[in-house]
Amino acid sequence: MVRDFTSRREMLQLLGAAGASLSFVGLASASDGRARYVVRTSDAAAIEREGFEVLAELADGTVALVAGPEDATDELATVAGVSTAVPDFEVELDGPAPADINAEPTVVDIDPDDVYDEVLWDKQLQQVREAHEYATGAGRTVAILDTGVDDDHPDLDVDEDRSVVITDGQPVPEVGDSSFHGTHVAGTAAGTGDVAMVGTAPDATVVSVRILGPETGAWGDILAGMEYAAEIGADAANMSIGTAPIPPQGHADGYNRLMQSVANTVTRDGTLLVGSAGNDDANLQQGGYFTLPNSLSGVLSIGATTPTDLKTLYSNYGTNEIGVGAPGGGYENEDKTYESDDVEYPWPLNAVFSTLPATGLLPDPYVDTAIDGEAYGWAMGTSMAAPQVSGLAALVREADPSTNARQIESAIAHGAEGSNGHGDPELSAGRVNALRTLESL
């Protein structure tokens, strides 16, 4: 059945896949060219009295994004009320760049039931369709903090009025995807199934919060995007982003403490922060290594699992660093993922299928197709695992609107399967199961 579906699609070139992570590419500048800083302070007004501009106040005013002259970190640190001052950094997704955005996808004619039954192994493992007997995400909101989301895709219900790009720490009205990453993530969380892609929460509304791409892409903008998700009352904020593992001495820089303050505020205000654990196959349990934002308290960090419920070849792991696992695509080694025909889902069907923006297809080495003229494709990574859980958070909040962010996280962990409690060194609480989670409520 799967093999027939593959041949009908006339797949494009079947190449490898890679996960995307954040890389620091230089010091961040404000839109007017001034240097940017992130500051912990008890008196933002004092910063402005010293000639700096406060671009945004976060975490109840205890964290400020600041613009001023270059090399002013030491000067900022001496301002009354300032306890930490660090340069803001420009970041970008460290993954393959878009290839030919004008390429035409292979077009097939298929319906969402066939797609679910033959391609969405990830949803089948989580018993998503069965969970929809209890909740579909109706009335709930999932914020996608990413490269943007294609608001024209018929399988995505995007709230254009609340969708923004974060520029100099401030939300500016914006829709559309500057790449492909955010649209693929959004379909996994909340694809409507109107044409083909059924997400975990098909009746949830997507809000695009672009924090990567043109006019944005600084560490401070990510912090502001997190807080914006809470301000609009999002039930979950999906962050399929993260740094490479940082050695323990990185704590001394103070970035994690500044980000923790923002995460605490967002969680307190009711938004569950969901992060991708990273794609370095790194043991985050040993040696004091951590990633951001995924190692923060209050961020539910998601590892990636295979179609056979094992840790994927790339997913980071660690008992106290991973909250739960979720399907992210691929198997436990490269040969099984890319070369083997002796598996239920040969490449690329063992990756995660989801929506793509109409303006361009996935970059090499991913795989694309189209259904009824709309773009879809396969990708894999912990980026693809996180939105499985963000969508599930919307289902939990619909089923029990009284739950706070911590309670949603607890419900998801208790509904996971394949692990006794939180002790599994690779998947912690286990692989998420939407039906079990809702039944446990």
C-alpha positions in Angstrom: 0.0 0.0 0.0 2.8 2.4 0.9 4.8 1.4 -2.1 1.9 2.1 -4.4 1.5 5.5 -2.9 5.1 6.3 -3.5 5.0 5.3 -7.1 1.9 7.3 -7.8 3.6 10.4 -6.5 6.5 10.1 -8.9 8.8 11.4 -6.2 11.4 14.0 -6.9 15.0 13.1 -6.1 15.3 11.0 -3.0 18.1 12.5 -1.1 19.1 12.8 2.6 17.6 15.2 5.1 19.0 17.5 7.7 17.7 19.2 10.8 17.9 23.0 11.3 19.4 24.6 14.4 20.2 28.2 15.3 23.7 29.5 14.7 25.1 32.8 15.9 26.2 34.8 12.9 27.3 38.1 14.4 26.3 41.0 16.6 22.7 42.2 16.1 21.9 45.7 15.0 18.8 47.7 15.3 17.0 48.8 12.1 18.8 52.2 12.3 22.2 50.5 12.5 22.9 51.0 16.2 24.1 48.1 18.3 21.6 46.0 20.3 21.9 44.7 23.8 19.8 42.5 26.2 19.8 43.8 29.8 18.4 42.7 33.1 17.3 45.8 35.0 15.0 47.1 37.7 14.9 50.6 36.2 14.5 50.8 32.4 14.1 54.6 32.7 17.6 54.9 34.0 18.9 53.2 30.9 17.2 55.9 28.7 18.5 58.7 30.9 22.0 57.5 30.0 21.3 58.0 26.3 20.3 54.5 25.3 16.9 53.6 23.8 14.8 50.8 25.3 13.3 49.0 22.3 11.2 46.6 24.3 10.5 45.7 27.9 9.9 42.1 28.7 9.4 39.8 31.7 7.4 42.5 33.6 10.0 45.1 32.8 13.0 43.1 34.3 14.5 42.4 30.8 15.0 45.1 28.3 16.1 45.1 24.6 18.3 48.2 24.2 19.9 50.1 21.3 22.9 52.3 21.6 26.5 52.8 20.4 28.9 49.9 19.7 31.0 48.3 22.5 28.8 49.8 25.2 28.3 46.6 27.3 30.5 47.8 30.1 28.9 51.2 30.1 25.4 49.6 30.3 26.5 47.4 33.2 27.2 50.5 35.3 23.8 52.1 34.8 21.7 52.1 38.0 19.5 49.1 38.3 21.3 47.0 35.7 22.6 43.7 36.9 23.4 42.0 33.5 24.2 43.5 30.1 25.1 41.4 27.1 25.3 42.0 23.4 22.4 40.8 21.3 23.3 38.4 18.6 22.0 37.8 15.1 20.8 34.3 14.6 19.8 32.2 11.6 18.6 28.6 10.9 21.7 26.6 10.3 20.3 24.4 7.6 20.2 24.1 3.8 19.2 27.2 1.9 16.2 27.2 -0.4 17.0 25.8 -3.8 15.0 26.7 -6.9 12.0 28.4 -5.5 10.4 28.4 -9.0 10.6 24.7 -9.4 7.3 23.0 -10.2 6.2 20.2 -7.8 5.0 16.8 -8.9 1.2 17.0 -9.0 -1.1 14.2 -7.8 -4.7 13.9 -7.0 -5.3 12.4 -3.6 -7.7 13.0 -0.7 -6.9 13.6 3.0 -8.1 10.2 4.1 -5.6 8.5 1.8 -2.8 10.8 3.0 -3.6 10.0 6.6 -3.8 6.3 6.1 -0.8 5.9 3.8 1.6 8.7 4.7 0.9 10.1 8.2 2.5 7.3 10.2 3.4 10.0 12.8 -0.3 10.8 13.4 -1.3 7.1 13.4 1.2 6.3 16.2 -0.2 9.1 18.3 -3.8 7.9 17.6 -4.6 11.5 16.5 -7.7 10.6 14.5 -9.1 8.7 17.5 -8.3 11.7 19.8 -10.4 13.9 17.6 -13.4 12.2 19.0 -12.6 14.2 22.2 -11.1 17.4 20.9 -9.9 19.0 17.6 -8.4 22.2 18.9 -11.5 24.3 18.2 -11.2 27.8 19.7 -7.5 27.3 20.6 -4.5 29.1 19.2 -1.0 27.8 18.4 1.7 30.4 17.8 4.5 29.3 15.4 7.7 31.2 16.3 9.7 30.5 13.1 10.3 31.7 9.6 6.7 32.7 9.1 3.7 30.7 7.8 2.1 30.8 4.4 -1.4 32.2 5.1 -2.7 31.2 1.6 -2.3 27.5 2.1 -5.8 25.9 2.2 -4.7 23.5 4.8 -3.8 26.2 7.3 -6.1 28.5 9.2 -3.8 31.5 9.8 -5.0 34.5 11.8 -3.7 37.3 9.6 -4.7 40.0 12.1 -2.5 38.7 14.9 0.4 37.4 12.7 3.5 39.5 13.0 7.2 39.8 12.4 9.2 40.8 15.4 11.4 43.8 14.4 13.5 45.5 17.0 11.6 43.7 19.7 8.2 44.9 18.5 5.4 43.0 16.7 4.7 44.4 13.2 1.8 43.0 11.2 3.1 40.4 8.8 2.0 37.2 7.1 3.9 34.8 4.8 6.9 32.5 5.1 10.4 33.7 4.3 11.5 30.2 3.8 9.6 26.9 4.2 10.3 25.8 7.8 7.5 27.6 9.5 4.8 26.4 7.1 5.9 22.8 7.4 5.9 23.1 11.2 2.4 24.7 11.2 0.8 21.9 9.1 2.1 19.3 11.6 0.5 21.2 14.5 -2.7 22.3 12.9 -3.3 21.3 9.3 -7.0 21.6 8.6 -7.3 18.6 6.3 -9.3 20.7 3.8 -7.2 19.4 1.0 -4.7 16.8 2.3 -2.8 17.5 5.5 -4.5 16.7 8.9 -2.6 18.2 11.8 -2.9 17.2 15.4 -5.2 20.1 16.1 -7.0 20.6 12.8 -9.5 23.2 14.1 -6.9 25.3 15.9 -6.0 28.8 14.7 -2.4 29.4 13.7 -0.7 32.7 14.5 2.6 33.3 12.6 5.3 35.0 14.7 8.2 35.5 12.4 11.4 35.6 14.3 13.8 34.4 11.6 14.3 35.9 8.1 14.2 39.4 6.6 13.7 42.2 9.1 14.2 39.9 12.1 16.5 37.3 13.5 18.1 38.4 16.7 18.2 36.6 20.0 16.2 39.5 21.5 13.5 39.1 18.8 13.1 35.5 19.9 12.5 36.7 23.5 10.0 39.2 22.3 8.2 36.6 20.1 7.9 34.3 23.1 6.2 37.1 25.1 4.0 38.1 22.2 2.6 34.6 22.1 1.5 35.0 25.7 0.1 38.5 25.1 -2.3 37.1 22.4 -3.3 34.2 24.7 -1.8 31.4 22.6 -2.3 28.0 24.2 1.1 26.9 22.9 4.1 28.6 21.3 6.0 26.3 19.1 9.8 27.0 18.9 11.3 24.5 16.4 14.6 26.3 17.0 17.6 25.9 19.2 21.3 26.3 19.6 23.9 23.6 19.3 24.9 22.1 22.7 26.6 24.8 24.8 29.3 23.8 27.4 28.6 24.5 31.1 30.8 27.6 31.1 28.2 29.2 28.8 26.1 29.8 31.9 28.5 32.6 32.8 27.4 34.7 29.9 24.0 35.2 31.3 21.9 34.6 28.2 20.2 31.6 29.7 19.2 33.6 32.8 17.7 36.4 30.8 15.8 34.0 28.6 14.6 32.1 31.7 13.0 35.3 33.1 11.0 35.6 29.9 10.1 32.0 29.8 8.8 32.2 33.4 6.5 35.1 32.5 5.1 33.4 29.4 4.4 30.2 31.3 2.8 32.1 34.2 0.5 33.8 31.7 -0.7 30.4 30.4 1.2 29.7 27.2 3.0 26.4 27.0 6.4 26.8 25.4 7.4 23.8 23.2 10.9 23.5 21.9 12.8 21.1 19.7 15.6 19.3 21.5 18.2 19.6 18.7 19.7 17.4 16.1 23.3 16.8 17.3 22.7 13.3 18.7 24.2 14.8 21.9 23.9 13.5 25.5 22.7 16.6 27.3 22.5 14.6 30.6 26.3 14.4 30.9 29.0 17.0 31.1 26.7 20.0 31.9 25.9 20.8 28.2 22.7 22.6 27.5 20.8 24.1 24.6 18.6 27.2 24.4 15.7 27.7 24.6 15.1 24.0 25.2 17.0 23.6 28.4 15.0 26.3 30.2 12.6 25.5 33.0 9.2 26.0 31.5 10.1 24.9 28.0 8.8 21.4 27.1 11.8 20.0 25.1 10.9 17.4 22.5 13.1 14.7 21.3 12.5 12.9 17.9 11.3 9.4 17.5 11.2 6.9 14.6 8.3 5.0 13.1 9.3 2.2 15.5 9.3 4.4 18.6 13.1 4.6 19.0 15.2 7.7 19.3 16.2 8.9 15.9 19.8 8.9 14.6 20.1 12.7 15.2 18.0 13.6 18.2 19.6 15.0 21.3 18.7 13.2 24.5 19.0 13.2 28.3 16.6 12.3 31.1 16.4 15.7 32.7 16.7 17.6 29.4 14.0 16.0 27.3 10.3 16.2 28.3 8.8 13.7 25.9 9.5 12.2 22.5 7.4 12.7 19.4 7.7 11.5 15.8 10.3 13.5 13.9 11.2 11.3 11.0 13.9 8.8 10.1 15.2 5.7 11.8 17.9 5.0 14.3 20.7 4.9 11.7 21.5 6.3 8.3 21.3 3.1 6.3 17.9 2.2 7.7 16.7 5.7 7.1 17.9 6.3 3.5 18.9 3.0 2.0 16.8 0.2 3.3 13.7 -1.2 1.5 13.2 -3.7 4.3 11.3 -1.3 6.5 7.6 -0.3 6.5 8.4 3.3 5.5 11.4 3.6 3.1 12.8 7.0 2.5 11.3 9.6 2.2 8.1 8.1 3.7 9.9 7.7 7.1 10.2 11.5 7.2 7.3 13.8 8.3 4.8 14.9 5.7 3.3 18.4 6.0 2.4 21.6 4.2 4.8 23.8 2.2 4.5 27.5 1.1 3.2 28.1 -2.4 6.2 30.4 -3.1 8.8 27.6 -3.1 9.5 24.0 -2.4 11.7 22.4 0.2 15.4 22.9 -0.4 17.6 20.0 -1.2 18.0 17.5 0.3 14.3 17.3 1.1 11.5 15.9 -1.0 8.4 17.7 -2.4 5.2 17.0 -4.1 1.8 18.7 -4.6 -1.8 17.6 -4.2 -4.4 19.4 -6.2 -1.9 22.1 -7.0 -1.0 22.8 -3.4 2.6 22.2 -2.0 3.5 19.6 0.5 6.7 17.8 1.4 8.7 15.5 3.7 11.3 16.7 6.2 12.7 15.4 9.4 14.3 16.7 12.6 13.3 17.6 16.1 11.8 20.6 14.4 9.2 18.2 13.1 8.7 16.6 16.5 7.9 19.7 18.5 4.7 20.8 16.6 3.2 17.3 17.2 3.2 18.4 20.9 2.1 22.0 20.3 -0.9 20.7 18.5 -1.6 18.2 21.4 -1.4 21.1 23.8 -4.3 22.8 21.9 -6.3 19.6 22.2 -5.7 19.5 26.0 -6.7 23.1 26.5 -9.9 22.6 24.5 -10.8 19.5 26.5 -10.1 21.3 29.8 -9.8 25.1 29.4 -8.9 25.5 33.1 -5.5 23.9 32.7 -2.5 26.1 33.1 0.8 25.6 31.1 2.3 23.3 33.7 -0.8 21.2 33.9 -0.8 20.8 30.1 2.8 19.7 30.2 2.0 17.2 33.0 -1.0 15.8 31.1 1.1 15.3 28.0 3.8 13.5 29.9 1.3 11.2 31.7 -0.3 10.3 28.4 3.0 9.3 26.8 3.8 5.7 26.2 6.8 3.4 26.2 8.5 4.7 29.3 8.0 4.1 33.0 7.5 7.6 34.3 10.3 10.1 33.5 13.3 7.9 33.7 14.1 7.0 30.1 17.5 8.4 29.2 16.5 9.0 25.6 12.7 9.8 25.6 12.2 10.7 29.3 8.4 10.3 29.7 8.1 8.4 26.5 6.5 9.0 23.1 3.4 11.2 23.1 0.0 9.7 22.5 -2.9 12.1 21.8 -5.6 9.6 22.6 -4.1 8.5 25.9 -3.5 12.1 26.9 -7.1 13.1 26.4 -8.5 10.0 27.9 -6.4 10.6 31.0 -8.0 14.0 31.5 
